[in-house]
Every structure is written in C-alpha cells, then in structure tokens.
Amino acid sequence: MNSLNSILLEGNLTRDPESRTTPAGTQVCNFSVASNRFYKQNDSFEKETSFFDVEAWARLGQTCAETLRKGRGVRVVGRLKQDRWTDPEGKSKSKVKIVAEHVEFKPVLREESAEVAAPAERQREAEAVF
C-alpha cells in the first residue's frame, strides 16, 4: 500500500514555463510558483515567501505550457518527488519538486495581459491523463 503523498499549493508563477519533449514523445512542462505566508510577530505582520518547482506531464503539461505565463496565479494539486544524484565531485545531491496531477488557472486580471488569457475551453480545470 502506498503512503500518503499529496500537496495543495497556491501562488503565482515566477517565470514563464519551460517545455520539452522526452525521447518517447511525452511533453513535460516545468514552472516555478511563489507562495506567500503572512504571520504576526510581536505587533506587526510579517511575510514569508517560498518558491516551489512544479513539473506537469503529458496533456496537462501541454496545457500548462500553452496557458501559463509569469505572474499568472495557479492552484496545483500533486505529489512531492525527490530527485537524487551525485555531482561531478562525488557529493550526493537531492531536490524536492512537485509533480502536478491537477492545475487550476486563476483569471488574468490585468488588461495588458489579455493576450495571455487562453480561450474558454482552456480556462476550465486541466487534468493529467495518465
């Protein structure tokens, strides 16, 4: 039985997504999301920003690559994945990223970003096809 590995993240893209195709022909889209957390310390409110790398595969990846742009708000439902490797100096390295299983696109609010807005059929929730 699998252990529970689920994450819900909401924030804004920090850069335009990067898309590639695997040798097997599957599309992969990578993007980074910034998420803010506000908390009270003493008598003032503080802001903590965290940055997360997200990876979307197949049809979901294609939809993300076509629709998302820097600054766009998203809600990502997915799982955590840890990549491990050894660098050229022989040191073990690792990085945790989010593998998206579902992405919701928040509305584009600025008029100058109208060209970024996708057609209505792409505005609905995109789901991964596995």
Secondary structure, DSSP 4 states (H G I P E B T S, - for coil): -PPP--EEEEEEESS--EEEE-TTS-EEEEEEEEEEEEEEETTEEEEEEEEEEEEEEHHHHHHHHHH--TT-EEEEEEEEEEEEEE-TTS-EEEEEEEEEEEEEEPPP--GGGGGGPPPHHHHSPEE---
